[in-house]
Amino acid sequence: MEVSYAPSFIRQYKNLPALLKQEVKEKVSLFADIRNHQALRVHKLKGSLKEQYGLNVNYEIRIVFWYMKTKPKEAVLLAIGDHEVYKK
């Protein structure tokens, strides 16, 4: 799967501590292989984010993304953060 990054994701990523950045890189690399989605706990979101999905980086940090409708094998990472990321 091809993964791209929204500008908002890049801004939030730049503010993360170095160790967490490394963990995010590893998880995004795993995410690119669809067979790892269950291990990353990929799940469809509800409410105002109902068109988007989330995945777990670790116990605290989540990534919000959506699958491109025009390219089904591409995902765009939209935001990263703690559970508050679901409220944005």
PyMOL Python script that loads the backbone (N, CA, C, O; Angstrom):
from pymol import cmd

cmd.read_pdbstr("""\
ATOM      1  N   MET A   1       0.843  -1.167   0.000  1.00  0.00           N
ATOM      2  CA  MET A   1       0.000   0.000   0.000  1.00  0.00           C
ATOM      3  C   MET A   1       0.897   1.241   0.000  1.00  0.00           C
ATOM      4  O   MET A   1       1.946   1.278   0.643  1.00  0.00           O
ATOM      5  N   GLU A   2       0.461   2.222  -0.719  1.00  0.00           N
ATOM      6  CA  GLU A   2       1.187   3.490  -0.772  1.00  0.00           C
ATOM      7  C   GLU A   2       0.657   4.403   0.338  1.00  0.00           C
ATOM      8  O   GLU A   2      -0.553   4.498   0.545  1.00  0.00           O
ATOM      9  N   VAL A   3       1.555   5.062   1.039  1.00  0.00           N
ATOM     10  CA  VAL A   3       1.184   5.944   2.145  1.00  0.00           C
ATOM     11  C   VAL A   3       1.679   7.350   1.838  1.00  0.00           C
ATOM     12  O   VAL A   3       2.841   7.550   1.486  1.00  0.00           O
ATOM     13  N   SER A   4       0.771   8.331   1.977  1.00  0.00           N
ATOM     14  CA  SER A   4       1.172   9.728   1.815  1.00  0.00           C
ATOM     15  C   SER A   4       0.789  10.487   3.093  1.00  0.00           C
ATOM     16  O   SER A   4       0.080   9.961   3.951  1.00  0.00           O
ATOM     17  N   TYR A   5       1.266  11.719   3.200  1.00  0.00           N
ATOM     18  CA  TYR A   5       1.136  12.476   4.442  1.00  0.00           C
ATOM     19  C   TYR A   5       0.493  13.827   4.189  1.00  0.00           C
ATOM     20  O   TYR A   5       0.914  14.570   3.302  1.00  0.00           O
ATOM     21  N   ALA A   6      -0.523  14.136   4.968  1.00  0.00           N
ATOM     22  CA  ALA A   6      -1.147  15.460   4.913  1.00  0.00           C
ATOM     23  C   ALA A   6      -0.231  16.458   5.617  1.00  0.00           C
ATOM     24  O   ALA A   6       0.507  16.076   6.525  1.00  0.00           O
ATOM     25  N   PRO A   7      -0.265  17.725   5.216  1.00  0.00           N
ATOM     26  CA  PRO A   7       0.565  18.741   5.883  1.00  0.00           C
ATOM     27  C   PRO A   7       0.336  18.802   7.399  1.00  0.00           C
ATOM     28  O   PRO A   7       1.277  19.037   8.157  1.00  0.00           O
ATOM     29  N   SER A   8      -0.902  18.593   7.839  1.00  0.00           N
ATOM     30  CA  SER A   8      -1.193  18.614   9.279  1.00  0.00           C
ATOM     31  C   SER A   8      -0.463  17.486  10.001  1.00  0.00           C
ATOM     32  O   SER A   8       0.032  17.681  11.112  1.00  0.00           O
ATOM     33  N   PHE A   9      -0.392  16.311   9.382  1.00  0.00           N
ATOM     34  CA  PHE A   9       0.327  15.187   9.979  1.00  0.00           C
ATOM     35  C   PHE A   9       1.813  15.526  10.108  1.00  0.00           C
ATOM     36  O   PHE A   9       2.423  15.276  11.147  1.00  0.00           O
ATOM     37  N   ILE A  10       2.383  16.087   9.063  1.00  0.00           N
ATOM     38  CA  ILE A  10       3.813  16.424   9.061  1.00  0.00           C
ATOM     39  C   ILE A  10       4.129  17.434  10.165  1.00  0.00           C
ATOM     40  O   ILE A  10       5.134  17.291  10.860  1.00  0.00           O
ATOM     41  N   ARG A  11       3.278  18.456  10.334  1.00  0.00           N
ATOM     42  CA  ARG A  11       3.495  19.455  11.387  1.00  0.00           C
ATOM     43  C   ARG A  11       3.461  18.798  12.769  1.00  0.00           C
ATOM     44  O   ARG A  11       4.317  19.067  13.612  1.00  0.00           O
ATOM     45  N   GLN A  12       2.481  17.946  12.991  1.00  0.00           N
ATOM     46  CA  GLN A  12       2.362  17.285  14.295  1.00  0.00           C
ATOM     47  C   GLN A  12       3.526  16.326  14.530  1.00  0.00           C
ATOM     48  O   GLN A  12       4.034  16.225  15.647  1.00  0.00           O
ATOM     49  N   TYR A  13       3.946  15.630  13.491  1.00  0.00           N
ATOM     50  CA  TYR A  13       5.050  14.680  13.592  1.00  0.00           C
ATOM     51  C   TYR A  13       6.350  15.392  13.989  1.00  0.00           C
ATOM     52  O   TYR A  13       7.115  14.877  14.805  1.00  0.00           O
ATOM     53  N   LYS A  14       6.594  16.558  13.421  1.00  0.00           N
ATOM     54  CA  LYS A  14       7.824  17.308  13.710  1.00  0.00           C
ATOM     55  C   LYS A  14       7.936  17.694  15.183  1.00  0.00           C
ATOM     56  O   LYS A  14       9.042  17.891  15.686  1.00  0.00           O
ATOM     57  N   ASN A  15       6.806  17.802  15.876  1.00  0.00           N
ATOM     58  CA  ASN A  15       6.810  18.192  17.288  1.00  0.00           C
ATOM     59  C   ASN A  15       6.970  17.018  18.246  1.00  0.00           C
ATOM     60  O   ASN A  15       7.003  17.218  19.460  1.00  0.00           O
ATOM     61  N   LEU A  16       7.068  15.808  17.726  1.00  0.00           N
ATOM     62  CA  LEU A  16       7.192  14.627  18.581  1.00  0.00           C
ATOM     63  C   LEU A  16       8.635  14.444  19.056  1.00  0.00           C
ATOM     64  O   LEU A  16       9.566  14.879  18.378  1.00  0.00           O
ATOM     65  N   PRO A  17       8.831  13.805  20.214  1.00  0.00           N
ATOM     66  CA  PRO A  17      10.185  13.468  20.669  1.00  0.00           C
ATOM     67  C   PRO A  17      10.842  12.471  19.711  1.00  0.00           C
ATOM     68  O   PRO A  17      10.155  11.715  19.024  1.00  0.00           O
ATOM     69  N   ALA A  18      12.161  12.476  19.672  1.00  0.00           N
ATOM     70  CA  ALA A  18      12.917  11.648  18.721  1.00  0.00           C
ATOM     71  C   ALA A  18      12.583  10.154  18.844  1.00  0.00           C
ATOM     72  O   ALA A  18      12.428   9.478  17.827  1.00  0.00           O
ATOM     73  N   LEU A  19      12.473   9.638  20.057  1.00  0.00           N
ATOM     74  CA  LEU A  19      12.169   8.209  20.228  1.00  0.00           C
ATOM     75  C   LEU A  19      10.784   7.863  19.686  1.00  0.00           C
ATOM     76  O   LEU A  19      10.588   6.807  19.086  1.00  0.00           O
ATOM     77  N   LEU A  20       9.846   8.746  19.899  1.00  0.00           N
ATOM     78  CA  LEU A  20       8.490   8.515  19.391  1.00  0.00           C
ATOM     79  C   LEU A  20       8.469   8.607  17.869  1.00  0.00           C
ATOM     80  O   LEU A  20       7.747   7.854  17.215  1.00  0.00           O
ATOM     81  N   LYS A  21       9.249   9.517  17.300  1.00  0.00           N
ATOM     82  CA  LYS A  21       9.335   9.615  15.835  1.00  0.00           C
ATOM     83  C   LYS A  21       9.805   8.290  15.244  1.00  0.00           C
ATOM     84  O   LYS A  21       9.280   7.838  14.227  1.00  0.00           O
ATOM     85  N   GLN A  22      10.791   7.675  15.878  1.00  0.00           N
ATOM     86  CA  GLN A  22      11.298   6.391  15.389  1.00  0.00           C
ATOM     87  C   GLN A  22      10.216   5.321  15.461  1.00  0.00           C
ATOM     88  O   GLN A  22      10.069   4.520  14.538  1.00  0.00           O
ATOM     89  N   GLU A  23       9.460   5.305  16.552  1.00  0.00           N
ATOM     90  CA  GLU A  23       8.376   4.333  16.701  1.00  0.00           C
ATOM     91  C   GLU A  23       7.304   4.554  15.632  1.00  0.00           C
ATOM     92  O   GLU A  23       6.769   3.593  15.079  1.00  0.00           O
ATOM     93  N   VAL A  24       6.993   5.812  15.344  1.00  0.00           N
ATOM     94  CA  VAL A  24       6.004   6.130  14.308  1.00  0.00           C
ATOM     95  C   VAL A  24       6.489   5.636  12.949  1.00  0.00           C
ATOM     96  O   VAL A  24       5.714   5.050  12.193  1.00  0.00           O
ATOM     97  N   LYS A  25       7.756   5.866  12.631  1.00  0.00           N
ATOM     98  CA  LYS A  25       8.306   5.395  11.353  1.00  0.00           C
ATOM     99  C   LYS A  25       8.156   3.884  11.218  1.00  0.00           C
ATOM    100  O   LYS A  25       7.791   3.385  10.154  1.00  0.00           O
ATOM    101  N   GLU A  26       8.438   3.158  12.297  1.00  0.00           N
ATOM    102  CA  GLU A  26       8.314   1.704  12.274  1.00  0.00           C
ATOM    103  C   GLU A  26       6.866   1.275  12.043  1.00  0.00           C
ATOM    104  O   GLU A  26       6.604   0.366  11.256  1.00  0.00           O
ATOM    105  N   LYS A  27       5.927   1.929  12.730  1.00  0.00           N
ATOM    106  CA  LYS A  27       4.512   1.576  12.590  1.00  0.00           C
ATOM    107  C   LYS A  27       3.985   1.916  11.200  1.00  0.00           C
ATOM    108  O   LYS A  27       3.197   1.154  10.640  1.00  0.00           O
ATOM    109  N   VAL A  28       4.401   3.033  10.641  1.00  0.00           N
ATOM    110  CA  VAL A  28       3.968   3.399   9.290  1.00  0.00           C
ATOM    111  C   VAL A  28       4.519   2.396   8.282  1.00  0.00           C
ATOM    112  O   VAL A  28       3.838   2.034   7.322  1.00  0.00           O
ATOM    113  N   SER A  29       5.741   1.954   8.501  1.00  0.00           N
ATOM    114  CA  SER A  29       6.324   0.929   7.634  1.00  0.00           C
ATOM    115  C   SER A  29       5.511  -0.370   7.710  1.00  0.00           C
ATOM    116  O   SER A  29       5.254  -1.005   6.687  1.00  0.00           O
ATOM    117  N   LEU A  30       5.113  -0.755   8.908  1.00  0.00           N
ATOM    118  CA  LEU A  30       4.259  -1.941   9.070  1.00  0.00           C
ATOM    119  C   LEU A  30       2.892  -1.728   8.427  1.00  0.00           C
ATOM    120  O   LEU A  30       2.333  -2.639   7.816  1.00  0.00           O
ATOM    121  N   PHE A  31       2.360  -0.509   8.572  1.00  0.00           N
ATOM    122  CA  PHE A  31       1.044  -0.178   8.026  1.00  0.00           C
ATOM    123  C   PHE A  31       1.003  -0.329   6.510  1.00  0.00           C
ATOM    124  O   PHE A  31      -0.038  -0.672   5.950  1.00  0.00           O
ATOM    125  N   ALA A  32       2.111  -0.081   5.852  1.00  0.00           N
ATOM    126  CA  ALA A  32       2.158  -0.177   4.391  1.00  0.00           C
ATOM    127  C   ALA A  32       1.847  -1.589   3.900  1.00  0.00           C
ATOM    128  O   ALA A  32       1.430  -1.765   2.756  1.00  0.00           O
ATOM    129  N   ASP A  33       2.045  -2.588   4.745  1.00  0.00           N
ATOM    130  CA  ASP A  33       1.689  -3.968   4.409  1.00  0.00           C
ATOM    131  C   ASP A  33       0.339  -4.275   5.057  1.00  0.00           C
ATOM    132  O   ASP A  33       0.243  -4.368   6.280  1.00  0.00           O
ATOM    133  N   ILE A  34      -0.687  -4.429   4.250  1.00  0.00           N
ATOM    134  CA  ILE A  34      -2.057  -4.598   4.753  1.00  0.00           C
ATOM    135  C   ILE A  34      -2.211  -5.790   5.693  1.00  0.00           C
ATOM    136  O   ILE A  34      -3.148  -5.831   6.491  1.00  0.00           O
ATOM    137  N   ARG A  35      -1.317  -6.741   5.609  1.00  0.00           N
ATOM    138  CA  ARG A  35      -1.402  -7.913   6.498  1.00  0.00           C
ATOM    139  C   ARG A  35      -1.134  -7.537   7.953  1.00  0.00           C
ATOM    140  O   ARG A  35      -1.461  -8.315   8.849  1.00  0.00           O
ATOM    141  N   ASN A  36      -0.557  -6.386   8.210  1.00  0.00           N
ATOM    142  CA  ASN A  36      -0.252  -5.949   9.576  1.00  0.00           C
ATOM    143  C   ASN A  36      -1.357  -5.111  10.206  1.00  0.00           C
ATOM    144  O   ASN A  36      -1.223  -4.697  11.357  1.00  0.00           O
ATOM    145  N   HIS A  37      -2.427  -4.855   9.497  1.00  0.00           N
ATOM    146  CA  HIS A  37      -3.464  -3.946   9.999  1.00  0.00           C
ATOM    147  C   HIS A  37      -4.123  -4.448  11.283  1.00  0.00           C
ATOM    148  O   HIS A  37      -4.474  -3.643  12.146  1.00  0.00           O
ATOM    149  N   GLN A  38      -4.292  -5.726  11.419  1.00  0.00           N
ATOM    150  CA  GLN A  38      -4.901  -6.245  12.642  1.00  0.00           C
ATOM    151  C   GLN A  38      -3.977  -6.009  13.841  1.00  0.00           C
ATOM    152  O   GLN A  38      -4.448  -5.632  14.915  1.00  0.00           O
ATOM    153  N   ALA A  39      -2.688  -6.222  13.674  1.00  0.00           N
ATOM    154  CA  ALA A  39      -1.723  -6.003  14.757  1.00  0.00           C
ATOM    155  C   ALA A  39      -1.665  -4.533  15.163  1.00  0.00           C
ATOM    156  O   ALA A  39      -1.411  -4.223  16.327  1.00  0.00           O
ATOM    157  N   LEU A  40      -1.897  -3.630  14.220  1.00  0.00           N
ATOM    158  CA  LEU A  40      -1.874  -2.190  14.493  1.00  0.00           C
ATOM    159  C   LEU A  40      -3.233  -1.682  14.984  1.00  0.00           C
ATOM    160  O   LEU A  40      -3.394  -0.499  15.284  1.00  0.00           O
ATOM    161  N   ARG A  41      -4.189  -2.580  15.058  1.00  0.00           N
ATOM    162  CA  ARG A  41      -5.548  -2.253  15.503  1.00  0.00           C
ATOM    163  C   ARG A  41      -6.197  -1.165  14.649  1.00  0.00           C
ATOM    164  O   ARG A  41      -6.769  -0.207  15.169  1.00  0.00           O
ATOM    165  N   VAL A  42      -6.100  -1.329  13.357  1.00  0.00           N
ATOM    166  CA  VAL A  42      -6.746  -0.393  12.428  1.00  0.00           C
ATOM    167  C   VAL A  42      -8.255  -0.519  12.627  1.00  0.00           C
ATOM    168  O   VAL A  42      -8.802  -1.621  12.625  1.00  0.00           O
ATOM    169  N   HIS A  43      -8.916   0.620  12.796  1.00  0.00           N
ATOM    170  CA  HIS A  43     -10.354   0.612  13.037  1.00  0.00           C
ATOM    171  C   HIS A  43     -11.021   1.826  12.411  1.00  0.00           C
ATOM    172  O   HIS A  43     -10.428   2.901  12.320  1.00  0.00           O
ATOM    173  N   LYS A  44     -12.250   1.638  11.986  1.00  0.00           N
ATOM    174  CA  LYS A  44     -13.044   2.719  11.409  1.00  0.00           C
ATOM    175  C   LYS A  44     -13.539   3.598  12.543  1.00  0.00           C
ATOM    176  O   LYS A  44     -13.956   3.101  13.589  1.00  0.00           O
ATOM    177  N   LEU A  45     -13.492   4.916  12.327  1.00  0.00           N
ATOM    178  CA  LEU A  45     -13.922   5.859  13.346  1.00  0.00           C
ATOM    179  C   LEU A  45     -15.404   6.173  13.195  1.00  0.00           C
ATOM    180  O   LEU A  45     -16.013   5.857  12.173  1.00  0.00           O
ATOM    181  N   LYS A  46     -15.973   6.790  14.205  1.00  0.00           N
ATOM    182  CA  LYS A  46     -17.409   7.089  14.227  1.00  0.00           C
ATOM    183  C   LYS A  46     -17.620   8.593  14.375  1.00  0.00           C
ATOM    184  O   LYS A  46     -16.672   9.363  14.530  1.00  0.00           O
ATOM    185  N   GLY A  47     -18.875   8.982  14.323  1.00  0.00           N
ATOM    186  CA  GLY A  47     -19.234  10.385  14.533  1.00  0.00           C
ATOM    187  C   GLY A  47     -18.743  11.277  13.414  1.00  0.00           C
ATOM    188  O   GLY A  47     -18.882  10.944  12.237  1.00  0.00           O
ATOM    189  N   SER A  48     -18.168  12.409  13.779  1.00  0.00           N
ATOM    190  CA  SER A  48     -17.722  13.380  12.770  1.00  0.00           C
ATOM    191  C   SER A  48     -16.532  12.865  11.960  1.00  0.00           C
ATOM    192  O   SER A  48     -16.205  13.432  10.917  1.00  0.00           O
ATOM    193  N   LEU A  49     -15.887  11.806  12.425  1.00  0.00           N
ATOM    194  CA  LEU A  49     -14.744  11.221  11.708  1.00  0.00           C
ATOM    195  C   LEU A  49     -15.132   9.915  11.011  1.00  0.00           C
ATOM    196  O   LEU A  49     -14.267   9.082  10.743  1.00  0.00           O
ATOM    197  N   LYS A  50     -16.398   9.729  10.721  1.00  0.00           N
ATOM    198  CA  LYS A  50     -16.884   8.441  10.222  1.00  0.00           C
ATOM    199  C   LYS A  50     -16.291   8.001   8.885  1.00  0.00           C
ATOM    200  O   LYS A  50     -16.371   6.819   8.548  1.00  0.00           O
ATOM    201  N   GLU A  51     -15.708   8.899   8.127  1.00  0.00           N
ATOM    202  CA  GLU A  51     -15.071   8.530   6.857  1.00  0.00           C
ATOM    203  C   GLU A  51     -13.591   8.176   7.045  1.00  0.00           C
ATOM    204  O   GLU A  51     -12.901   7.825   6.087  1.00  0.00           O
ATOM    205  N   GLN A  52     -13.118   8.272   8.282  1.00  0.00           N
ATOM    206  CA  GLN A  52     -11.695   8.089   8.550  1.00  0.00           C
ATOM    207  C   GLN A  52     -11.451   6.843   9.402  1.00  0.00           C
ATOM    208  O   GLN A  52     -12.381   6.219   9.913  1.00  0.00           O
ATOM    209  N   TYR A  53     -10.174   6.507   9.533  1.00  0.00           N
ATOM    210  CA  TYR A  53      -9.753   5.326  10.291  1.00  0.00           C
ATOM    211  C   TYR A  53      -8.676   5.737  11.274  1.00  0.00           C
ATOM    212  O   TYR A  53      -8.066   6.798  11.142  1.00  0.00           O
ATOM    213  N   GLY A  54      -8.449   4.883  12.262  1.00  0.00           N
ATOM    214  CA  GLY A  54      -7.392   5.116  13.230  1.00  0.00           C
ATOM    215  C   GLY A  54      -6.516   3.881  13.356  1.00  0.00           C
ATOM    216  O   GLY A  54      -6.944   2.768  13.048  1.00  0.00           O
ATOM    217  N   LEU A  55      -5.298   4.087  13.806  1.00  0.00           N
ATOM    218  CA  LEU A  55      -4.403   2.967  14.111  1.00  0.00           C
ATOM    219  C   LEU A  55      -3.584   3.327  15.327  1.00  0.00           C
ATOM    220  O   LEU A  55      -3.332   4.503  15.591  1.00  0.00           O
ATOM    221  N   ASN A  56      -3.171   2.322  16.066  1.00  0.00           N
ATOM    222  CA  ASN A  56      -2.405   2.521  17.285  1.00  0.00           C
ATOM    223  C   ASN A  56      -0.915   2.513  16.990  1.00  0.00           C
ATOM    224  O   ASN A  56      -0.402   1.581  16.372  1.00  0.00           O
ATOM    225  N   VAL A  57      -0.224   3.551  17.434  1.00  0.00           N
ATOM    226  CA  VAL A  57       1.236   3.557  17.394  1.00  0.00           C
ATOM    227  C   VAL A  57       1.732   2.863  18.660  1.00  0.00           C
ATOM    228  O   VAL A  57       2.590   1.982  18.606  1.00  0.00           O
ATOM    229  N   ASN A  58       1.181   3.276  19.793  1.00  0.00           N
ATOM    230  CA  ASN A  58       1.447   2.633  21.079  1.00  0.00           C
ATOM    231  C   ASN A  58       0.200   2.817  21.939  1.00  0.00           C
ATOM    232  O   ASN A  58      -0.868   3.147  21.423  1.00  0.00           O
ATOM    233  N   TYR A  59       0.330   2.610  23.225  1.00  0.00           N
ATOM    234  CA  TYR A  59      -0.838   2.692  24.106  1.00  0.00           C
ATOM    235  C   TYR A  59      -1.478   4.080  24.096  1.00  0.00           C
ATOM    236  O   TYR A  59      -2.694   4.197  24.249  1.00  0.00           O
ATOM    237  N   GLU A  60      -0.688   5.118  23.921  1.00  0.00           N
ATOM    238  CA  GLU A  60      -1.205   6.489  23.974  1.00  0.00           C
ATOM    239  C   GLU A  60      -1.418   7.144  22.617  1.00  0.00           C
ATOM    240  O   GLU A  60      -2.391   7.876  22.438  1.00  0.00           O
ATOM    241  N   ILE A  61      -0.543   6.903  21.672  1.00  0.00           N
ATOM    242  CA  ILE A  61      -0.509   7.660  20.420  1.00  0.00           C
ATOM    243  C   ILE A  61      -1.286   6.961  19.315  1.00  0.00           C
ATOM    244  O   ILE A  61      -1.172   5.750  19.121  1.00  0.00           O
ATOM    245  N   ARG A  62      -2.080   7.749  18.594  1.00  0.00           N
ATOM    246  CA  ARG A  62      -2.900   7.254  17.490  1.00  0.00           C
ATOM    247  C   ARG A  62      -2.596   8.033  16.223  1.00  0.00           C
ATOM    248  O   ARG A  62      -2.134   9.173  16.270  1.00  0.00           O
ATOM    249  N   ILE A  63      -2.865   7.399  15.093  1.00  0.00           N
ATOM    250  CA  ILE A  63      -2.781   8.062  13.795  1.00  0.00           C
ATOM    251  C   ILE A  63      -4.162   7.990  13.165  1.00  0.00           C
ATOM    252  O   ILE A  63      -4.787   6.930  13.140  1.00  0.00           O
ATOM    253  N   VAL A  64      -4.637   9.123  12.656  1.00  0.00           N
ATOM    254  CA  VAL A  64      -5.905   9.183  11.925  1.00  0.00           C
ATOM    255  C   VAL A  64      -5.572   9.258  10.443  1.00  0.00           C
ATOM    256  O   VAL A  64      -4.699  10.022  10.030  1.00  0.00           O
ATOM    257  N   PHE A  65      -6.275   8.460   9.650  1.00  0.00           N
ATOM    258  CA  PHE A  65      -6.007   8.430   8.212  1.00  0.00           C
ATOM    259  C   PHE A  65      -7.290   8.102   7.464  1.00  0.00           C
ATOM    260  O   PHE A  65      -8.309   7.760   8.064  1.00  0.00           O
ATOM    261  N   TRP A  66      -7.220   8.212   6.139  1.00  0.00           N
ATOM    262  CA  TRP A  66      -8.313   7.747   5.292  1.00  0.00           C
ATOM    263  C   TRP A  66      -7.747   7.111   4.047  1.00  0.00           C
ATOM    264  O   TRP A  66      -6.650   7.435   3.592  1.00  0.00           O
ATOM    265  N   TYR A  67      -8.533   6.189   3.506  1.00  0.00           N
ATOM    266  CA  TYR A  67      -8.152   5.521   2.270  1.00  0.00           C
ATOM    267  C   TYR A  67      -8.630   6.361   1.099  1.00  0.00           C
ATOM    268  O   TYR A  67      -9.765   6.837   1.097  1.00  0.00           O
ATOM    269  N   MET A  68      -7.777   6.545   0.112  1.00  0.00           N
ATOM    270  CA  MET A  68      -8.143   7.306  -1.083  1.00  0.00           C
ATOM    271  C   MET A  68      -9.230   6.539  -1.843  1.00  0.00           C
ATOM    272  O   MET A  68      -9.105   5.335  -2.068  1.00  0.00           O
ATOM    273  N   LYS A  69     -10.280   7.233  -2.229  1.00  0.00           N
ATOM    274  CA  LYS A  69     -11.348   6.579  -3.000  1.00  0.00           C
ATOM    275  C   LYS A  69     -10.927   6.363  -4.450  1.00  0.00           C
ATOM    276  O   LYS A  69     -11.352   5.402  -5.091  1.00  0.00           O
ATOM    277  N   THR A  70     -10.095   7.259  -4.957  1.00  0.00           N
ATOM    278  CA  THR A  70      -9.660   7.134  -6.347  1.00  0.00           C
ATOM    279  C   THR A  70      -8.543   6.114  -6.510  1.00  0.00           C
ATOM    280  O   THR A  70      -8.364   5.543  -7.585  1.00  0.00           O
ATOM    281  N   LYS A  71      -7.796   5.891  -5.440  1.00  0.00           N
ATOM    282  CA  LYS A  71      -6.717   4.898  -5.452  1.00  0.00           C
ATOM    283  C   LYS A  71      -6.899   4.015  -4.223  1.00  0.00           C
ATOM    284  O   LYS A  71      -6.412   4.365  -3.148  1.00  0.00           O
ATOM    285  N   PRO A  72      -7.582   2.889  -4.349  1.00  0.00           N
ATOM    286  CA  PRO A  72      -7.910   2.073  -3.179  1.00  0.00           C
ATOM    287  C   PRO A  72      -6.706   1.536  -2.406  1.00  0.00           C
ATOM    288  O   PRO A  72      -6.843   1.156  -1.243  1.00  0.00           O
ATOM    289  N   LYS A  73      -5.555   1.498  -3.020  1.00  0.00           N
ATOM    290  CA  LYS A  73      -4.385   0.980  -2.308  1.00  0.00           C
ATOM    291  C   LYS A  73      -3.483   2.110  -1.820  1.00  0.00           C
ATOM    292  O   LYS A  73      -2.267   1.950  -1.717  1.00  0.00           O
ATOM    293  N   GLU A  74      -4.098   3.258  -1.519  1.00  0.00           N
ATOM    294  CA  GLU A  74      -3.342   4.386  -0.988  1.00  0.00           C
ATOM    295  C   GLU A  74      -4.059   4.957   0.224  1.00  0.00           C
ATOM    296  O   GLU A  74      -5.282   5.100   0.228  1.00  0.00           O
ATOM    297  N   ALA A  75      -3.285   5.281   1.252  1.00  0.00           N
ATOM    298  CA  ALA A  75      -3.830   5.889   2.468  1.00  0.00           C
ATOM    299  C   ALA A  75      -3.118   7.216   2.703  1.00  0.00           C
ATOM    300  O   ALA A  75      -1.932   7.364   2.411  1.00  0.00           O
ATOM    301  N   VAL A  76      -3.870   8.176   3.235  1.00  0.00           N
ATOM    302  CA  VAL A  76      -3.308   9.484   3.568  1.00  0.00           C
ATOM    303  C   VAL A  76      -3.361   9.634   5.087  1.00  0.00           C
ATOM    304  O   VAL A  76      -4.439   9.593   5.680  1.00  0.00           O
ATOM    305  N   LEU A  77      -2.201   9.807   5.716  1.00  0.00           N
ATOM    306  CA  LEU A  77      -2.138  10.016   7.154  1.00  0.00           C
ATOM    307  C   LEU A  77      -2.484  11.475   7.428  1.00  0.00           C
ATOM    308  O   LEU A  77      -1.842  12.383   6.900  1.00  0.00           O
ATOM    309  N   LEU A  78      -3.504  11.693   8.257  1.00  0.00           N
ATOM    310  CA  LEU A  78      -4.043  13.032   8.473  1.00  0.00           C
ATOM    311  C   LEU A  78      -3.566  13.699   9.757  1.00  0.00           C
ATOM    312  O   LEU A  78      -3.277  14.896   9.768  1.00  0.00           O
ATOM    313  N   ALA A  79      -3.483  12.929  10.839  1.00  0.00           N
ATOM    314  CA  ALA A  79      -3.149  13.517  12.140  1.00  0.00           C
ATOM    315  C   ALA A  79      -2.514  12.461  13.030  1.00  0.00           C
ATOM    316  O   ALA A  79      -2.721  11.262  12.839  1.00  0.00           O
ATOM    317  N   ILE A  80      -1.736  12.921  14.007  1.00  0.00           N
ATOM    318  CA  ILE A  80      -1.112  12.033  14.986  1.00  0.00           C
ATOM    319  C   ILE A  80      -1.174  12.703  16.352  1.00  0.00           C
ATOM    320  O   ILE A  80      -0.980  13.913  16.471  1.00  0.00           O
ATOM    321  N   GLY A  81      -1.446  11.906  17.379  1.00  0.00           N
ATOM    322  CA  GLY A  81      -1.488  12.440  18.738  1.00  0.00           C
ATOM    323  C   GLY A  81      -2.141  11.460  19.684  1.00  0.00           C
ATOM    324  O   GLY A  81      -2.373  10.301  19.340  1.00  0.00           O
ATOM    325  N   ASP A  82      -2.439  11.945  20.899  1.00  0.00           N
ATOM    326  CA  ASP A  82      -3.114  11.091  21.866  1.00  0.00           C
ATOM    327  C   ASP A  82      -4.605  11.021  21.495  1.00  0.00           C
ATOM    328  O   ASP A  82      -4.982  11.393  20.384  1.00  0.00           O
ATOM    329  N   HIS A  83      -5.427  10.560  22.394  1.00  0.00           N
ATOM    330  CA  HIS A  83      -6.856  10.385  22.075  1.00  0.00           C
ATOM    331  C   HIS A  83      -7.537  11.687  21.683  1.00  0.00           C
ATOM    332  O   HIS A  83      -8.597  11.658  21.058  1.00  0.00           O
ATOM    333  N   GLU A  84      -6.963  12.814  22.029  1.00  0.00           N
ATOM    334  CA  GLU A  84      -7.524  14.111  21.639  1.00  0.00           C
ATOM    335  C   GLU A  84      -7.550  14.282  20.125  1.00  0.00           C
ATOM    336  O   GLU A  84      -8.325  15.081  19.601  1.00  0.00           O
ATOM    337  N   VAL A  85      -6.701  13.530  19.421  1.00  0.00           N
ATOM    338  CA  VAL A  85      -6.645  13.628  17.964  1.00  0.00           C
ATOM    339  C   VAL A  85      -7.999  13.246  17.345  1.00  0.00           C
ATOM    340  O   VAL A  85      -8.313  13.671  16.233  1.00  0.00           O
ATOM    341  N   TYR A  86      -8.788  12.456  18.053  1.00  0.00           N
ATOM    342  CA  TYR A  86     -10.100  12.057  17.550  1.00  0.00           C
ATOM    343  C   TYR A  86     -11.120  13.175  17.674  1.00  0.00           C
ATOM    344  O   TYR A  86     -12.190  13.104  17.069  1.00  0.00           O
ATOM    345  N   LYS A  87     -10.813  14.187  18.432  1.00  0.00           N
ATOM    346  CA  LYS A  87     -11.762  15.290  18.660  1.00  0.00           C
ATOM    347  C   LYS A  87     -11.524  16.463  17.744  1.00  0.00           C
ATOM    348  O   LYS A  87     -12.256  17.450  17.804  1.00  0.00           O
ATOM    349  N   LYS A  88     -10.514  16.380  16.895  1.00  0.00           N
ATOM    350  CA  LYS A  88     -10.181  17.514  16.007  1.00  0.00           C
ATOM    351  C   LYS A  88     -10.929  17.445  14.714  1.00  0.00           C
ATOM    352  O   LYS A  88     -10.766  18.316  13.859  1.00  0.00           O
TER     353      LYS A  88
END
""", "prot")
cmd.dss("prot")
cmd.show_as("cartoon", "prot")
cmd.util.cbc("prot")
cmd.orient("prot")
